[in-house]
Amino acid sequence: MDDLLLRVLYDVLVLLATVAAGYAVAWFRKRLGVEGMKRIEAELAAKQELAALAVRFVEQVYKDIHGEAKYQKAAEWLAARAGELGLKITPEEIKGLIEAALRTFKDEFGEEWAKQA
């Protein structure tokens, strides 16, 4: 009888510990902001995609301008599209995103990009 009682108490204790661990994990996730991190990652991915689109758009539409003027057109386009989507974006972010997208395209297309530009 004592063995049965101890076994039941042990099983209840294990069950309570499991439930407590579940609550602790949920609390830590909320506290650490996992959901917030996912939102930030999604926002960054959207900004990066917009920057890539801005570079492609400017390369296609504004073939006759170069350098800083072309960057300005890409920055204006990116800022406008981000605003339409409700994304907050700073001028520093715009510059970094456009430069990163441009570098990616140059690395990806190499010689062909240089011939086109």
Biopython code that builds the backbone (N, CA, C, O; Angstrom):
import numpy as np
from Bio.PDB.StructureBuilder import StructureBuilder

atoms = [
    (1, "MET", "N", (0.825, -1.191, 0.000)),
    (1, "MET", "CA", (0.000, 0.000, 0.000)),
    (1, "MET", "C", (0.867, 1.252, 0.000)),
    (1, "MET", "O", (0.591, 2.210, -0.722)),
    (2, "ASP", "N", (1.922, 1.237, 0.819)),
    (2, "ASP", "CA", (2.820, 2.389, 0.869)),
    (2, "ASP", "C", (3.502, 2.610, -0.477)),
    (2, "ASP", "O", (3.693, 3.749, -0.903)),
    (3, "ASP", "N", (3.868, 1.518, -1.143)),
    (3, "ASP", "CA", (4.504, 1.640, -2.458)),
    (3, "ASP", "C", (3.558, 2.271, -3.474)),
    (3, "ASP", "O", (3.965, 3.098, -4.290)),
    (4, "LEU", "N", (2.307, 1.873, -3.413)),
    (4, "LEU", "CA", (1.314, 2.425, -4.329)),
    (4, "LEU", "C", (1.112, 3.915, -4.063)),
    (4, "LEU", "O", (1.031, 4.708, -5.001)),
    (5, "LEU", "N", (1.031, 4.291, -2.803)),
    (5, "LEU", "CA", (0.851, 5.689, -2.440)),
    (5, "LEU", "C", (2.063, 6.523, -2.862)),
    (5, "LEU", "O", (1.906, 7.624, -3.389)),
    (6, "LEU", "N", (3.244, 6.011, -2.636)),
    (6, "LEU", "CA", (4.455, 6.715, -3.046)),
    (6, "LEU", "C", (4.534, 6.855, -4.568)),
    (6, "LEU", "O", (4.954, 7.889, -5.087)),
    (7, "ARG", "N", (4.131, 5.816, -5.259)),
    (7, "ARG", "CA", (4.155, 5.851, -6.720)),
    (7, "ARG", "C", (3.168, 6.893, -7.254)),
    (7, "ARG", "O", (3.494, 7.634, -8.181)),
    (8, "VAL", "N", (1.980, 6.953, -6.682)),
    (8, "VAL", "CA", (0.972, 7.942, -7.087)),
    (8, "VAL", "C", (1.481, 9.352, -6.782)),
    (8, "VAL", "O", (1.351, 10.246, -7.619)),
    (9, "LEU", "N", (2.055, 9.561, -5.605)),
    (9, "LEU", "CA", (2.603, 10.863, -5.254)),
    (9, "LEU", "C", (3.740, 11.255, -6.205)),
    (9, "LEU", "O", (3.848, 12.412, -6.611)),
    (10, "TYR", "N", (4.567, 10.300, -6.547)),
    (10, "TYR", "CA", (5.658, 10.555, -7.484)),
    (10, "TYR", "C", (5.102, 10.955, -8.851)),
    (10, "TYR", "O", (5.587, 11.911, -9.457)),
    (11, "ASP", "N", (4.101, 10.243, -9.337)),
    (11, "ASP", "CA", (3.486, 10.565, -10.632)),
    (11, "ASP", "C", (2.846, 11.952, -10.608)),
    (11, "ASP", "O", (2.948, 12.705, -11.577)),
    (12, "VAL", "N", (2.191, 12.284, -9.507)),
    (12, "VAL", "CA", (1.585, 13.615, -9.381)),
    (12, "VAL", "C", (2.678, 14.680, -9.364)),
    (12, "VAL", "O", (2.533, 15.730, -9.989)),
    (13, "LEU", "N", (3.756, 14.416, -8.658)),
    (13, "LEU", "CA", (4.869, 15.362, -8.606)),
    (13, "LEU", "C", (5.485, 15.566, -9.993)),
    (13, "LEU", "O", (5.806, 16.694, -10.366)),
    (14, "VAL", "N", (5.649, 14.495, -10.749)),
    (14, "VAL", "CA", (6.187, 14.599, -12.105)),
    (14, "VAL", "C", (5.240, 15.412, -12.987)),
    (14, "VAL", "O", (5.683, 16.250, -13.772)),
    (15, "LEU", "N", (3.958, 15.167, -12.856)),
    (15, "LEU", "CA", (2.966, 15.900, -13.625)),
    (15, "LEU", "C", (2.992, 17.389, -13.280)),
    (15, "LEU", "O", (2.959, 18.234, -14.174)),
    (16, "LEU", "N", (3.050, 17.707, -12.003)),
    (16, "LEU", "CA", (3.111, 19.105, -11.576)),
    (16, "LEU", "C", (4.398, 19.780, -12.059)),
    (16, "LEU", "O", (4.379, 20.943, -12.463)),
    (17, "ALA", "N", (5.497, 19.059, -12.015)),
    (17, "ALA", "CA", (6.767, 19.607, -12.484)),
    (17, "ALA", "C", (6.716, 19.888, -13.987)),
    (17, "ALA", "O", (7.254, 20.893, -14.453)),
    (18, "THR", "N", (6.074, 19.005, -14.733)),
    (18, "THR", "CA", (5.932, 19.206, -16.176)),
    (18, "THR", "C", (5.083, 20.433, -16.482)),
    (18, "THR", "O", (5.426, 21.228, -17.357)),
    (19, "VAL", "N", (3.990, 20.587, -15.770)),
    (19, "VAL", "CA", (3.120, 21.748, -15.961)),
    (19, "VAL", "C", (3.861, 23.030, -15.572)),
    (19, "VAL", "O", (3.771, 24.037, -16.274)),
    (20, "ALA", "N", (4.577, 22.991, -14.476)),
    (20, "ALA", "CA", (5.346, 24.157, -14.041)),
    (20, "ALA", "C", (6.416, 24.514, -15.070)),
    (20, "ALA", "O", (6.649, 25.691, -15.343)),
    (21, "ALA", "N", (7.057, 23.514, -15.631)),
    (21, "ALA", "CA", (8.077, 23.763, -16.656)),
    (21, "ALA", "C", (7.442, 24.390, -17.894)),
    (21, "ALA", "O", (8.023, 25.287, -18.504)),
    (22, "GLY", "N", (6.268, 23.924, -18.259)),
    (22, "GLY", "CA", (5.548, 24.500, -19.399)),
    (22, "GLY", "C", (5.230, 25.967, -19.180)),
    (22, "GLY", "O", (5.426, 26.792, -20.072)),
    (23, "TYR", "N", (4.741, 26.289, -17.994)),
    (23, "TYR", "CA", (4.453, 27.686, -17.670)),
    (23, "TYR", "C", (5.734, 28.518, -17.645)),
    (23, "TYR", "O", (5.738, 29.669, -18.082)),
    (24, "ALA", "N", (6.799, 27.946, -17.142)),
    (24, "ALA", "CA", (8.069, 28.674, -17.085)),
    (24, "ALA", "C", (8.572, 28.979, -18.504)),
    (24, "ALA", "O", (9.045, 30.083, -18.774)),
    (25, "VAL", "N", (8.469, 28.009, -19.394)),
    (25, "VAL", "CA", (8.892, 28.225, -20.778)),
    (25, "VAL", "C", (8.035, 29.309, -21.427)),
    (25, "VAL", "O", (8.566, 30.186, -22.109)),
    (26, "ALA", "N", (6.730, 29.262, -21.228)),
    (26, "ALA", "CA", (5.838, 30.281, -21.792)),
    (26, "ALA", "C", (6.183, 31.661, -21.241)),
    (26, "ALA", "O", (6.191, 32.644, -21.982)),
    (27, "TRP", "N", (6.461, 31.735, -19.972)),
    (27, "TRP", "CA", (6.814, 33.006, -19.356)),
    (27, "TRP", "C", (8.127, 33.544, -19.926)),
    (27, "TRP", "O", (8.230, 34.728, -20.246)),
    (28, "PHE", "N", (9.139, 32.658, -20.051)),
    (28, "PHE", "CA", (10.429, 33.078, -20.602)),
    (28, "PHE", "C", (10.300, 33.517, -22.051)),
    (28, "PHE", "O", (10.915, 34.505, -22.453)),
    (29, "ARG", "N", (9.514, 32.804, -22.836)),
    (29, "ARG", "CA", (9.319, 33.196, -24.239)),
    (29, "ARG", "C", (8.704, 34.587, -24.316)),
    (29, "ARG", "O", (9.121, 35.420, -25.121)),
    (30, "LYS", "N", (7.723, 34.823, -23.482)),
    (30, "LYS", "CA", (7.085, 36.135, -23.475)),
    (30, "LYS", "C", (8.082, 37.189, -23.003)),
    (30, "LYS", "O", (8.172, 38.278, -23.571)),
    (31, "ARG", "N", (8.806, 36.856, -21.985)),
    (31, "ARG", "CA", (9.769, 37.795, -21.400)),
    (31, "ARG", "C", (10.894, 38.113, -22.375)),
    (31, "ARG", "O", (11.315, 39.265, -22.482)),
    (32, "LEU", "N", (11.373, 37.123, -23.070)),
    (32, "LEU", "CA", (12.483, 37.325, -23.994)),
    (32, "LEU", "C", (12.023, 37.902, -25.328)),
    (32, "LEU", "O", (12.842, 38.367, -26.121)),
    (33, "GLY", "N", (10.754, 37.874, -25.571)),
    (33, "GLY", "CA", (10.224, 38.497, -26.780)),
    (33, "GLY", "C", (10.448, 37.719, -28.049)),
    (33, "GLY", "O", (10.801, 38.299, -29.075)),
    (34, "VAL", "N", (10.251, 36.423, -28.002)),
    (34, "VAL", "CA", (10.415, 35.608, -29.201)),
    (34, "VAL", "C", (9.478, 36.093, -30.304)),
    (34, "VAL", "O", (9.858, 36.168, -31.473)),
    (35, "GLU", "N", (8.270, 36.416, -29.918)),
    (35, "GLU", "CA", (7.316, 36.904, -30.904)),
    (35, "GLU", "C", (7.785, 38.236, -31.490)),
    (35, "GLU", "O", (7.651, 38.487, -32.687)),
    (36, "GLY", "N", (8.328, 39.068, -30.633)),
    (36, "GLY", "CA", (8.859, 40.345, -31.101)),
    (36, "GLY", "C", (10.028, 40.157, -32.059)),
    (36, "GLY", "O", (10.153, 40.881, -33.047)),
    (37, "MET", "N", (10.876, 39.189, -31.764)),
    (37, "MET", "CA", (12.011, 38.911, -32.639)),
    (37, "MET", "C", (11.533, 38.421, -34.000)),
    (37, "MET", "O", (12.097, 38.794, -35.028)),
    (38, "LYS", "N", (10.513, 37.601, -34.010)),
    (38, "LYS", "CA", (9.967, 37.119, -35.282)),
    (38, "LYS", "C", (9.409, 38.282, -36.089)),
    (38, "LYS", "O", (9.575, 38.332, -37.308)),
    (39, "ARG", "N", (8.752, 39.214, -35.417)),
    (39, "ARG", "CA", (8.188, 40.375, -36.096)),
    (39, "ARG", "C", (9.314, 41.232, -36.683)),
    (39, "ARG", "O", (9.206, 41.712, -37.811)),
    (40, "ILE", "N", (10.381, 41.419, -35.925)),
    (40, "ILE", "CA", (11.521, 42.206, -36.391)),
    (40, "ILE", "C", (12.193, 41.526, -37.582)),
    (40, "ILE", "O", (12.572, 42.193, -38.545)),
    (41, "GLU", "N", (12.342, 40.211, -37.522)),
    (41, "GLU", "CA", (12.943, 39.468, -38.630)),
    (41, "GLU", "C", (12.098, 39.600, -39.894)),
    (41, "GLU", "O", (12.637, 39.777, -40.987)),
    (42, "ALA", "N", (10.777, 39.513, -39.750)),
    (42, "ALA", "CA", (9.886, 39.647, -40.904)),
    (42, "ALA", "C", (9.968, 41.058, -41.489)),
    (42, "ALA", "O", (9.954, 41.231, -42.707)),
    (43, "GLU", "N", (10.052, 42.054, -40.622)),
    (43, "GLU", "CA", (10.161, 43.438, -41.082)),
    (43, "GLU", "C", (11.473, 43.659, -41.820)),
    (43, "GLU", "O", (11.496, 44.331, -42.852)),
    (44, "LEU", "N", (12.559, 43.106, -41.307)),
    (44, "LEU", "CA", (13.858, 43.235, -41.971)),
    (44, "LEU", "C", (13.838, 42.547, -43.327)),
    (44, "LEU", "O", (14.366, 43.085, -44.300)),
    (45, "ALA", "N", (13.242, 41.372, -43.403)),
    (45, "ALA", "CA", (13.154, 40.669, -44.681)),
    (45, "ALA", "C", (12.350, 41.478, -45.697)),
    (45, "ALA", "O", (12.706, 41.528, -46.874)),
    (46, "ALA", "N", (11.275, 42.106, -45.247)),
    (46, "ALA", "CA", (10.468, 42.947, -46.140)),
    (46, "ALA", "C", (11.274, 44.144, -46.628)),
    (46, "ALA", "O", (11.205, 44.501, -47.804)),
    (47, "LYS", "N", (12.033, 44.761, -45.739)),
    (47, "LYS", "CA", (12.861, 45.911, -46.123)),
    (47, "LYS", "C", (13.946, 45.488, -47.112)),
    (47, "LYS", "O", (14.225, 46.210, -48.070)),
    (48, "GLN", "N", (14.558, 44.326, -46.888)),
    (48, "GLN", "CA", (15.593, 43.850, -47.792)),
    (48, "GLN", "C", (15.017, 43.562, -49.179)),
    (48, "GLN", "O", (15.645, 43.869, -50.193)),
    (49, "GLU", "N", (13.837, 42.982, -49.219)),
    (49, "GLU", "CA", (13.189, 42.706, -50.501)),
    (49, "GLU", "C", (12.845, 44.002, -51.221)),
    (49, "GLU", "O", (13.030, 44.106, -52.434)),
    (50, "LEU", "N", (12.349, 44.988, -50.484)),
    (50, "LEU", "CA", (12.054, 46.286, -51.089)),
    (50, "LEU", "C", (13.317, 46.946, -51.635)),
    (50, "LEU", "O", (13.281, 47.560, -52.701)),
    (51, "ALA", "N", (14.425, 46.826, -50.920)),
    (51, "ALA", "CA", (15.685, 47.406, -51.390)),
    (51, "ALA", "C", (16.138, 46.733, -52.682)),
    (51, "ALA", "O", (16.599, 47.402, -53.606)),
    (52, "ALA", "N", (16.006, 45.419, -52.743)),
    (52, "ALA", "CA", (16.370, 44.707, -53.971)),
    (52, "ALA", "C", (15.474, 45.154, -55.126)),
    (52, "ALA", "O", (15.945, 45.350, -56.246)),
    (53, "LEU", "N", (14.192, 45.311, -54.848)),
    (53, "LEU", "CA", (13.270, 45.802, -55.878)),
    (53, "LEU", "C", (13.620, 47.223, -56.308)),
    (53, "LEU", "O", (13.536, 47.554, -57.491)),
    (54, "ALA", "N", (14.009, 48.053, -55.360)),
    (54, "ALA", "CA", (14.386, 49.437, -55.674)),
    (54, "ALA", "C", (15.595, 49.470, -56.605)),
    (54, "ALA", "O", (15.615, 50.231, -57.573)),
    (55, "VAL", "N", (16.592, 48.655, -56.315)),
    (55, "VAL", "CA", (17.788, 48.619, -57.157)),
    (55, "VAL", "C", (17.428, 48.132, -58.557)),
    (55, "VAL", "O", (17.859, 48.723, -59.547)),
    (56, "ARG", "N", (16.644, 47.062, -58.648)),
    (56, "ARG", "CA", (16.242, 46.554, -59.964)),
    (56, "ARG", "C", (15.400, 47.576, -60.726)),
    (56, "ARG", "O", (15.575, 47.760, -61.931)),
    (57, "PHE", "N", (14.490, 48.238, -60.017)),
    (57, "PHE", "CA", (13.634, 49.234, -60.637)),
    (57, "PHE", "C", (14.457, 50.370, -61.228)),
    (57, "PHE", "O", (14.260, 50.755, -62.380)),
    (58, "VAL", "N", (15.370, 50.897, -60.442)),
    (58, "VAL", "CA", (16.180, 52.026, -60.890)),
    (58, "VAL", "C", (17.091, 51.611, -62.039)),
    (58, "VAL", "O", (17.279, 52.376, -62.985)),
    (59, "GLU", "N", (17.653, 50.420, -61.968)),
    (59, "GLU", "CA", (18.503, 49.941, -63.064)),
    (59, "GLU", "C", (17.708, 49.827, -64.362)),
    (59, "GLU", "O", (18.242, 50.088, -65.439)),
    (60, "GLN", "N", (16.465, 49.448, -64.271)),
    (60, "GLN", "CA", (15.629, 49.275, -65.451)),
    (60, "GLN", "C", (15.106, 50.597, -66.004)),
    (60, "GLN", "O", (15.131, 50.822, -67.214)),
    (61, "VAL", "N", (14.636, 51.466, -65.120)),
    (61, "VAL", "CA", (13.950, 52.684, -65.554)),
    (61, "VAL", "C", (14.910, 53.841, -65.822)),
    (61, "VAL", "O", (14.729, 54.579, -66.790)),
    (62, "TYR", "N", (15.907, 54.005, -64.995)),
    (62, "TYR", "CA", (16.799, 55.166, -65.094)),
    (62, "TYR", "C", (18.167, 54.749, -65.632)),
    (62, "TYR", "O", (19.171, 54.852, -64.928)),
    (63, "LYS", "N", (18.205, 54.287, -66.856)),
    (63, "LYS", "CA", (19.465, 53.828, -67.454)),
    (63, "LYS", "C", (20.403, 54.975, -67.785)),
    (63, "LYS", "O", (21.612, 54.779, -67.904)),
    (64, "ASP", "N", (19.846, 56.182, -67.935)),
    (64, "ASP", "CA", (20.653, 57.317, -68.354)),
    (64, "ASP", "C", (21.300, 58.082, -67.201)),
    (64, "ASP", "O", (22.109, 58.977, -67.444)),
    (65, "ILE", "N", (20.965, 57.754, -65.958)),
    (65, "ILE", "CA", (21.608, 58.433, -64.827)),
    (65, "ILE", "C", (22.523, 57.460, -64.098)),
    (65, "ILE", "O", (22.362, 56.244, -64.202)),
    (66, "HIS", "N", (23.480, 58.002, -63.364)),
    (66, "HIS", "CA", (24.471, 57.147, -62.689)),
    (66, "HIS", "C", (24.830, 57.735, -61.335)),
    (66, "HIS", "O", (24.498, 58.881, -61.030)),
    (67, "GLY", "N", (25.502, 56.943, -60.542)),
    (67, "GLY", "CA", (26.076, 57.391, -59.276)),
    (67, "GLY", "C", (25.051, 57.851, -58.260)),
    (67, "GLY", "O", (24.056, 57.175, -58.000)),
    (68, "GLU", "N", (25.315, 59.015, -57.691)),
    (68, "GLU", "CA", (24.496, 59.563, -56.607)),
    (68, "GLU", "C", (23.056, 59.817, -57.047)),
    (68, "GLU", "O", (22.123, 59.607, -56.272)),
    (69, "ALA", "N", (22.875, 60.265, -58.281)),
    (69, "ALA", "CA", (21.516, 60.525, -58.776)),
    (69, "ALA", "C", (20.711, 59.228, -58.830)),
    (69, "ALA", "O", (19.526, 59.212, -58.497)),
    (70, "LYS", "N", (21.357, 58.146, -59.248)),
    (70, "LYS", "CA", (20.674, 56.854, -59.313)),
    (70, "LYS", "C", (20.361, 56.362, -57.898)),
    (70, "LYS", "O", (19.286, 55.819, -57.646)),
    (71, "TYR", "N", (21.306, 56.556, -56.983)),
    (71, "TYR", "CA", (21.057, 56.184, -55.582)),
    (71, "TYR", "C", (19.853, 56.959, -55.038)),
    (71, "TYR", "O", (19.001, 56.381, -54.363)),
    (72, "GLN", "N", (19.778, 58.260, -55.328)),
    (72, "GLN", "CA", (18.666, 59.082, -54.839)),
    (72, "GLN", "C", (17.323, 58.556, -55.333)),
    (72, "GLN", "O", (16.355, 58.497, -54.574)),
    (73, "LYS", "N", (17.268, 58.175, -56.607)),
    (73, "LYS", "CA", (16.024, 57.627, -57.164)),
    (73, "LYS", "C", (15.646, 56.331, -56.443)),
    (73, "LYS", "O", (14.477, 56.119, -56.119)),
    (74, "ALA", "N", (16.628, 55.470, -56.193)),
    (74, "ALA", "CA", (16.360, 54.214, -55.485)),
    (74, "ALA", "C", (15.903, 54.494, -54.056)),
    (74, "ALA", "O", (14.981, 53.848, -53.558)),
    (75, "ALA", "N", (16.544, 55.453, -53.399)),
    (75, "ALA", "CA", (16.180, 55.800, -52.023)),
    (75, "ALA", "C", (14.770, 56.367, -51.957)),
    (75, "ALA", "O", (14.001, 56.026, -51.058)),
    (76, "GLU", "N", (14.428, 57.231, -52.910)),
    (76, "GLU", "CA", (13.076, 57.795, -52.939)),
    (76, "GLU", "C", (12.029, 56.706, -53.155)),
    (76, "GLU", "O", (10.995, 56.676, -52.487)),
    (77, "TRP", "N", (12.315, 55.815, -54.097)),
    (77, "TRP", "CA", (11.373, 54.726, -54.383)),
    (77, "TRP", "C", (11.208, 53.829, -53.165)),
    (77, "TRP", "O", (10.090, 53.462, -52.803)),
    (78, "LEU", "N", (12.317, 53.479, -52.539)),
    (78, "LEU", "CA", (12.276, 52.609, -51.360)),
    (78, "LEU", "C", (11.517, 53.269, -50.220)),
    (78, "LEU", "O", (10.695, 52.618, -49.575)),
    (79, "ALA", "N", (11.771, 54.536, -49.959)),
    (79, "ALA", "CA", (11.081, 55.241, -48.876)),
    (79, "ALA", "C", (9.581, 55.307, -49.144)),
    (79, "ALA", "O", (8.777, 55.136, -48.228)),
    (80, "ALA", "N", (9.208, 55.553, -50.388)),
    (80, "ALA", "CA", (7.783, 55.634, -50.738)),
    (80, "ALA", "C", (7.086, 54.288, -50.554)),
    (80, "ALA", "O", (6.001, 54.227, -49.976)),
    (81, "ARG", "N", (7.695, 53.222, -51.035)),
    (81, "ARG", "CA", (7.073, 51.888, -50.899)),
    (81, "ARG", "C", (7.010, 51.457, -49.433)),
    (81, "ARG", "O", (6.021, 50.863, -49.003)),
    (82, "ALA", "N", (8.052, 51.750, -48.672)),
    (82, "ALA", "CA", (8.047, 51.398, -47.242)),
    (82, "ALA", "C", (6.934, 52.154, -46.530)),
    (82, "ALA", "O", (6.238, 51.589, -45.688)),
    (83, "GLY", "N", (6.765, 53.424, -46.863)),
    (83, "GLY", "CA", (5.693, 54.216, -46.268)),
    (83, "GLY", "C", (4.320, 53.659, -46.605)),
    (83, "GLY", "O", (3.428, 53.642, -45.757)),
    (84, "GLU", "N", (4.147, 53.205, -47.836)),
    (84, "GLU", "CA", (2.874, 52.613, -48.248)),
    (84, "GLU", "C", (2.557, 51.351, -47.450)),
    (84, "GLU", "O", (1.396, 51.060, -47.163)),
    (85, "LEU", "N", (3.596, 50.614, -47.100)),
    (85, "LEU", "CA", (3.412, 49.370, -46.345)),
    (85, "LEU", "C", (3.390, 49.591, -44.837)),
    (85, "LEU", "O", (3.185, 48.651, -44.069)),
    (86, "GLY", "N", (3.599, 50.828, -44.418)),
    (86, "GLY", "CA", (3.598, 51.132, -42.989)),
    (86, "GLY", "C", (4.889, 50.772, -42.284)),
    (86, "GLY", "O", (4.911, 50.641, -41.060)),
    (87, "LEU", "N", (5.962, 50.611, -43.036)),
    (87, "LEU", "CA", (7.267, 50.298, -42.445)),
    (87, "LEU", "C", (8.004, 51.588, -42.139)),
    (87, "LEU", "O", (8.088, 52.484, -42.978)),
    (88, "LYS", "N", (8.526, 51.672, -40.952)),
    (88, "LYS", "CA", (9.347, 52.831, -40.581)),
    (88, "LYS", "C", (10.774, 52.535, -41.017)),
    (88, "LYS", "O", (11.327, 51.473, -40.733)),
    (89, "ILE", "N", (11.354, 53.508, -41.715)),
    (89, "ILE", "CA", (12.701, 53.297, -42.236)),
    (89, "ILE", "C", (13.464, 54.622, -42.205)),
    (89, "ILE", "O", (12.952, 55.653, -42.641)),
    (90, "THR", "N", (14.674, 54.583, -41.691)),
    (90, "THR", "CA", (15.492, 55.788, -41.573)),
    (90, "THR", "C", (16.366, 55.943, -42.819)),
    (90, "THR", "O", (16.582, 54.976, -43.550)),
    (91, "PRO", "N", (16.863, 57.145, -43.061)),
    (91, "PRO", "CA", (17.774, 57.340, -44.197)),
    (91, "PRO", "C", (19.023, 56.450, -44.116)),
    (91, "PRO", "O", (19.538, 55.997, -45.138)),
    (92, "GLU", "N", (19.498, 56.209, -42.898)),
    (92, "GLU", "CA", (20.666, 55.333, -42.735)),
    (92, "GLU", "C", (20.322, 53.897, -43.125)),
    (92, "GLU", "O", (21.119, 53.208, -43.761)),
    (93, "GLU", "N", (19.120, 53.453, -42.733)),
    (93, "GLU", "CA", (18.683, 52.105, -43.122)),
    (93, "GLU", "C", (18.550, 52.003, -44.635)),
    (93, "GLU", "O", (18.956, 51.010, -45.238)),
    (94, "ILE", "N", (17.983, 53.034, -45.240)),
    (94, "ILE", "CA", (17.814, 53.035, -46.691)),
    (94, "ILE", "C", (19.165, 52.899, -47.374)),
    (94, "ILE", "O", (19.325, 52.086, -48.285)),
    (95, "LYS", "N", (20.129, 53.684, -46.941)),
    (95, "LYS", "CA", (21.465, 53.619, -47.550)),
    (95, "LYS", "C", (22.069, 52.223, -47.379)),
    (95, "LYS", "O", (22.585, 51.640, -48.332)),
    (96, "GLY", "N", (22.000, 51.702, -46.170)),
    (96, "GLY", "CA", (22.568, 50.379, -45.918)),
    (96, "GLY", "C", (21.869, 49.277, -46.708)),
    (96, "GLY", "O", (22.525, 48.387, -47.249)),
    (97, "LEU", "N", (20.549, 49.334, -46.775)),
    (97, "LEU", "CA", (19.791, 48.314, -47.504)),
    (97, "LEU", "C", (20.074, 48.370, -49.006)),
    (97, "LEU", "O", (20.229, 47.333, -49.651)),
    (98, "ILE", "N", (20.142, 49.574, -49.556)),
    (98, "ILE", "CA", (20.427, 49.702, -50.987)),
    (98, "ILE", "C", (21.848, 49.240, -51.293)),
    (98, "ILE", "O", (22.075, 48.524, -52.268)),
    (99, "GLU", "N", (22.799, 49.647, -50.463)),
    (99, "GLU", "CA", (24.187, 49.217, -50.678)),
    (99, "GLU", "C", (24.316, 47.692, -50.576)),
    (99, "GLU", "O", (25.036, 47.074, -51.360)),
    (100, "ALA", "N", (23.625, 47.099, -49.622)),
    (100, "ALA", "CA", (23.679, 45.641, -49.459)),
    (100, "ALA", "C", (23.048, 44.935, -50.658)),
    (100, "ALA", "O", (23.581, 43.938, -51.145)),
    (101, "ALA", "N", (21.924, 45.448, -51.128)),
    (101, "ALA", "CA", (21.265, 44.847, -52.292)),
    (101, "ALA", "C", (22.158, 44.966, -53.524)),
    (101, "ALA", "O", (22.295, 44.014, -54.292)),
    (102, "LEU", "N", (22.757, 46.127, -53.709)),
    (102, "LEU", "CA", (23.648, 46.345, -54.839)),
    (102, "LEU", "C", (24.852, 45.406, -54.777)),
    (102, "LEU", "O", (25.246, 44.828, -55.789)),
    (103, "ARG", "N", (25.434, 45.258, -53.585)),
    (103, "ARG", "CA", (26.573, 44.355, -53.418)),
    (103, "ARG", "C", (26.175, 42.909, -53.733)),
    (103, "ARG", "O", (26.933, 42.168, -54.359)),
    (104, "THR", "N", (24.982, 42.521, -53.292)),
    (104, "THR", "CA", (24.493, 41.166, -53.566)),
    (104, "THR", "C", (24.372, 40.937, -55.061)),
    (104, "THR", "O", (24.796, 39.901, -55.572)),
    (105, "PHE", "N", (23.790, 41.907, -55.765)),
    (105, "PHE", "CA", (23.647, 41.773, -57.215)),
    (105, "PHE", "C", (25.003, 41.724, -57.906)),
    (105, "PHE", "O", (25.205, 40.936, -58.830)),
    (106, "LYS", "N", (25.925, 42.558, -57.464)),
    (106, "LYS", "CA", (27.253, 42.560, -58.074)),
    (106, "LYS", "C", (27.963, 41.231, -57.834)),
    (106, "LYS", "O", (28.618, 40.701, -58.732)),
    (107, "ASP", "N", (27.833, 40.696, -56.621)),
    (107, "ASP", "CA", (28.452, 39.407, -56.318)),
    (107, "ASP", "C", (27.789, 38.284, -57.107)),
    (107, "ASP", "O", (28.456, 37.363, -57.580)),
    (108, "GLU", "N", (26.489, 38.372, -57.241)),
    (108, "GLU", "CA", (25.721, 37.316, -57.898)),
    (108, "GLU", "C", (25.956, 37.307, -59.409)),
    (108, "GLU", "O", (26.112, 36.246, -60.013)),
    (109, "PHE", "N", (25.978, 38.487, -60.008)),
    (109, "PHE", "CA", (26.062, 38.562, -61.457)),
    (109, "PHE", "C", (27.452, 38.921, -61.975)),
    (109, "PHE", "O", (27.714, 38.816, -63.173)),
    (110, "GLY", "N", (28.327, 39.337, -61.096)),
    (110, "GLY", "CA", (29.732, 39.576, -61.417)),
    (110, "GLY", "C", (29.990, 40.354, -62.684)),
    (110, "GLY", "O", (29.620, 41.523, -62.791)),
    (111, "GLU", "N", (30.624, 39.711, -63.642)),
    (111, "GLU", "CA", (31.043, 40.340, -64.893)),
    (111, "GLU", "C", (29.864, 40.918, -65.670)),
    (111, "GLU", "O", (29.961, 42.016, -66.219)),
    (112, "GLU", "N", (28.783, 40.207, -65.718)),
    (112, "GLU", "CA", (27.613, 40.675, -66.466)),
    (112, "GLU", "C", (27.091, 41.989, -65.928)),
    (112, "GLU", "O", (26.665, 42.851, -66.696)),
    (113, "TRP", "N", (27.119, 42.155, -64.584)),
    (113, "TRP", "CA", (26.647, 43.403, -63.961)),
    (113, "TRP", "C", (27.546, 44.569, -64.389)),
    (113, "TRP", "O", (27.063, 45.658, -64.701)),
    (114, "ALA", "N", (28.846, 44.324, -64.397)),
    (114, "ALA", "CA", (29.795, 45.368, -64.776)),
    (114, "ALA", "C", (29.590, 45.790, -66.232)),
    (114, "ALA", "O", (29.706, 46.974, -66.547)),
    (115, "LYS", "N", (29.290, 44.854, -67.114)),
    (115, "LYS", "CA", (29.064, 45.170, -68.516)),
    (115, "LYS", "C", (27.794, 46.011, -68.693)),
    (115, "LYS", "O", (27.761, 46.921, -69.521)),
    (116, "GLN", "N", (26.752, 45.706, -67.917)),
    (116, "GLN", "CA", (25.494, 46.429, -68.003)),
    (116, "GLN", "C", (25.639, 47.838, -67.450)),
    (116, "GLN", "O", (25.093, 48.788, -68.010)),
    (117, "ALA", "N", (26.372, 47.974, -66.352)),
    (117, "ALA", "CA", (26.537, 49.285, -65.704)),
    (117, "ALA", "C", (27.525, 50.099, -66.473)),
    (117, "ALA", "O", (27.811, 51.237, -66.100)),
]
sb = StructureBuilder()
sb.init_structure("model")
sb.init_model(0)
sb.init_chain("A")
sb.init_seg("    ")
for serial, (resi, resn, name, xyz) in enumerate(atoms, 1):
    if name == "N":
        sb.init_residue(resn, " ", resi, " ")
    sb.init_atom(name, np.array(xyz, "f"), 0.0, 1.0, " ", f" {name:<3s}", serial, name[0])
structure = sb.get_structure()
